[in-house]
Amino acid sequence: MEIEVLEKNDTSMRLLIQEVSIPFMNAMRRIMLSEVPCMAIDEVVVIENSSMLHDEILAHRLGFIPLKTDLDSYNLPEECPCKSEFGCNLCRVALTLETEAGENTKTVHSEALQSENPDIAPVSDKVILVKLAPNQKIQLEAYARLGKGKNHAKWQPVSACAYKHLPQIKINRGKCDVCGKCVEVCPKGILINAEKRIEIHRILECTLCQDCMDVCPQDPPAVQVLGEKNAFIFNIESTGALPVERIILEALNILEKKCEGFLNQLR
């Protein structure tokens, strides 16, 4: 396997992965979506709520706030030694919210949530929870736990996770009459007309739509768009709950354990 980092920032990464198969790429994608755990609010105790939102809707909104996650300090509830449905300090984090509107309307953001552990807090302080009319009040306690995306979407650590074959574009110079139709139809501007010659620009942005092949008047088309069989571009975007690097490592560890378990069953 060969891996090259094409782009990287605080919340996303773009990789070029070569010498791997489609089943491996699909396994990694599905594990990131459904098996890598992260923190999310799972239980809400509403003490007072005079807002326009029902308690259930408010709890639902709280559950989808991405929370920064510390996988090394907390256990999954089903794996915690406490074996308690209420949880303990090793598998549960308590957050509180107490706010009241005065004489004017008040917009409550995620920054109003106060966590007992500063390391487990909303990724963004600007998520709108509810708007309070004058004199309305909310007081509640929320409990965050580790979970997996296969149980609920709020436990997915990635907001985007997709791959595609590494594009290959070949132009038959002998057949191409530079009519420009392929340039006009390309949605990503991959093909450009430069000095009576079709050139390829930013090939990694190609979506493999093959519109350029369909519009080419030559038969067979003078341009061919293919995807390399064992080379892929992998785009991963984190919700901010976990760094992208940690998501990838956790997915690889989970895949390794699944393979070991499968082999043990065969012995």
C-alpha positions in Angstrom: 0.0 0.0 0.0 1.2 3.5 -0.9 -0.3 6.5 0.8 0.2 10.2 -0.1 -1.5 13.1 1.7 -2.8 15.5 -1.0 -4.5 18.0 1.3 -4.9 18.4 5.0 -6.3 21.0 7.4 -7.8 20.9 11.0 -10.9 19.0 10.0 -10.4 17.2 6.7 -7.8 15.2 4.8 -7.5 14.1 1.2 -5.4 11.0 0.6 -4.1 9.2 -2.5 -4.1 5.5 -1.7 -2.6 3.0 -4.1 -2.2 -0.8 -4.4 -5.4 -1.5 -2.5 -8.7 -3.0 -3.5 -12.3 -1.7 -3.5 -13.4 -4.0 -0.6 -10.6 -2.5 1.6 -11.6 1.0 0.8 -15.3 0.3 1.4 -14.5 -1.4 4.7 -12.5 1.6 5.8 -15.3 4.0 4.8 -18.0 1.9 6.5 -16.0 1.5 9.7 -15.4 5.3 9.9 -19.1 5.9 9.6 -20.4 3.2 11.9 -17.8 1.8 14.2 -15.4 4.5 15.3 -16.8 5.9 18.6 -17.2 9.5 19.6 -19.0 11.4 22.3 -22.6 12.7 22.0 -25.4 13.7 24.4 -27.5 10.6 25.0 -29.7 11.5 27.9 -31.3 14.8 29.0 -33.1 15.6 32.2 -35.2 18.6 31.8 -35.8 20.5 35.0 -37.6 23.5 33.5 -38.5 24.4 29.9 -40.8 27.2 29.2 -39.6 27.7 25.6 -41.6 27.0 22.5 -39.7 23.7 21.9 -41.0 20.5 23.4 -38.6 18.7 25.7 -38.1 15.9 23.2 -37.2 18.3 20.4 -34.7 20.2 22.6 -33.1 16.9 23.6 -32.9 15.9 20.0 -31.1 19.1 19.1 -28.7 18.7 22.0 -27.8 15.2 20.8 -26.6 16.4 17.4 -24.1 18.9 18.8 -20.6 17.5 18.0 -18.6 17.1 21.1 -14.8 17.0 21.5 -13.9 13.4 22.3 -11.2 11.9 24.5 -11.1 8.2 23.5 -8.3 7.4 25.9 -10.1 8.5 29.1 -13.6 7.1 28.6 -15.1 3.6 28.0 -18.0 2.6 25.9 -21.0 2.1 28.3 -21.2 -1.6 27.5 -17.4 -2.1 28.2 -17.2 0.0 31.3 -16.4 -1.9 34.6 -19.2 0.0 36.4 -21.8 -2.0 34.5 -24.4 0.7 35.6 -27.2 2.0 33.4 -26.5 5.4 34.9 -22.8 5.4 34.1 -19.8 6.6 36.0 -16.9 9.1 35.6 -15.3 6.6 33.2 -18.1 6.4 30.8 -20.3 9.5 31.2 -19.8 13.2 31.2 -22.4 15.6 32.7 -23.2 18.9 31.0 -25.6 21.6 32.4 -27.6 24.3 30.7 -29.3 27.1 32.7 -30.4 30.2 30.9 -33.2 32.7 31.0 -34.4 35.5 28.7 -34.9 38.9 30.3 -37.1 41.5 28.7 -35.8 40.8 25.2 -35.7 37.7 23.0 -32.6 35.6 23.6 -30.8 33.2 21.3 -29.2 30.3 23.2 -26.1 28.9 21.6 -24.1 25.8 22.4 -21.6 27.9 24.4 -24.2 27.9 27.2 -23.5 24.2 27.8 -21.2 23.8 30.8 -19.3 20.6 31.0 -17.8 19.0 34.1 -14.8 18.1 31.9 -13.5 21.0 29.8 -12.0 18.4 27.3 -15.5 17.2 26.5 -17.3 20.3 25.2 -19.1 21.4 22.0 -16.8 21.6 19.0 -18.4 25.0 18.1 -19.9 27.6 20.5 -22.1 29.0 17.8 -24.6 26.1 17.3 -28.1 27.6 17.9 -30.2 25.5 20.3 -33.3 27.6 20.8 -34.7 31.1 20.8 -36.3 32.2 24.0 -39.1 34.8 24.2 -39.1 37.3 27.1 -39.1 35.7 30.5 -38.8 32.1 29.1 -36.3 29.8 30.9 -34.5 26.5 30.3 -32.7 24.5 33.0 -31.5 21.0 32.3 -28.8 18.4 32.8 -27.4 16.4 29.9 -25.2 13.3 29.9 -22.8 12.5 27.1 -21.5 9.0 26.4 -19.4 7.2 23.8 -21.3 5.5 21.0 -21.1 4.2 17.5 -22.7 5.5 14.3 -24.3 2.1 13.6 -26.6 2.8 16.6 -27.3 6.5 15.9 -26.1 9.1 13.4 -25.1 11.5 16.3 -22.2 9.2 17.0 -20.7 9.5 13.6 -17.3 11.2 13.9 -17.2 12.1 10.2 -19.5 14.5 8.3 -18.2 13.3 4.9 -16.3 10.1 4.0 -16.0 9.1 0.3 -13.6 7.7 -2.2 -13.3 7.5 -5.9 -10.9 5.8 -8.4 -7.8 7.8 -9.4 -8.9 9.4 -12.7 -7.0 8.6 -15.9 -7.7 10.8 -19.0 -6.2 9.8 -22.4 -6.5 11.9 -25.5 -5.9 10.4 -28.9 -4.1 13.3 -30.6 -4.4 11.7 -34.0 -8.3 11.6 -33.9 -8.9 14.8 -31.9 -9.9 17.7 -34.2 -10.0 20.1 -31.2 -13.7 20.9 -31.7 -13.9 22.0 -28.1 -17.1 20.2 -27.2 -15.4 18.2 -24.5 -14.1 21.4 -23.0 -17.5 23.1 -22.9 -19.3 20.1 -21.3 -16.7 19.3 -18.6 -18.3 20.4 -15.3 -15.0 20.7 -13.4 -13.0 22.5 -16.1 -10.5 19.6 -16.3 -10.1 19.9 -20.1 -8.9 23.2 -21.6 -8.3 24.4 -25.1 -4.7 25.6 -25.3 -3.2 26.7 -28.7 -5.3 24.3 -30.8 -4.7 21.4 -28.4 -6.8 19.9 -25.7 -4.8 19.9 -22.4 -5.6 18.2 -19.1 -5.7 20.4 -16.1 -6.3 19.5 -12.4 -7.0 15.8 -13.2 -7.6 14.9 -9.5 -10.8 17.0 -9.6 -12.2 14.8 -12.3 -15.5 13.1 -11.2 -15.3 10.4 -13.9 -18.7 11.5 -15.3 -17.5 10.7 -18.8 -19.6 13.5 -20.3 -16.6 14.5 -22.5 -16.7 11.0 -24.0 -20.4 11.2 -24.6 -20.2 14.5 -26.4 -17.2 13.7 -28.6 -18.2 13.4 -32.2 -15.5 10.9 -33.0 -16.4 7.2 -33.0 -14.8 5.8 -30.8 -14.3 9.0 -28.8 -10.9 10.7 -29.1 -10.9 11.2 -25.3 -11.1 8.4 -22.8 -11.8 8.7 -19.1 -11.0 5.8 -16.9 -10.3 5.1 -13.2 -7.2 3.2 -12.0 -8.3 -0.1 -10.7 -6.2 -0.2 -7.5 -5.7 3.6 -6.8 -8.2 5.8 -5.0 -8.7 9.3 -3.7 -10.1 9.2 -0.2 -11.8 12.3 1.2 -12.4 12.4 5.0 -14.0 15.3 6.8 -14.3 15.2 10.6 -17.2 16.7 12.6 -14.5 18.0 14.9 -15.1 15.4 17.6 -11.9 13.6 16.7 -8.8 14.6 14.6 -8.9 13.0 11.1 -5.7 11.1 11.9 -7.2 9.5 15.0 -10.3 8.5 13.0 -8.1 6.7 10.4 -6.0 4.9 13.1 -9.1 3.8 15.0 -10.7 2.5 11.8 -7.6 0.5 11.0 -7.4 -1.0 14.5 -11.1 -2.0 14.3 -10.6 -3.6 10.9 -7.6 -5.5 12.2 -9.6 -6.8 15.2 -12.4 -7.9 12.9 -10.0 -9.7 10.6 -8.4 -11.5 13.6 -11.8 -12.5 14.9 -12.7 -13.9 11.6 -9.5 -15.9 11.3 -10.0 -17.3 14.8 -13.5 -18.5 13.8 -11.9 -20.4 11.0 -9.4 -22.2 13.2 
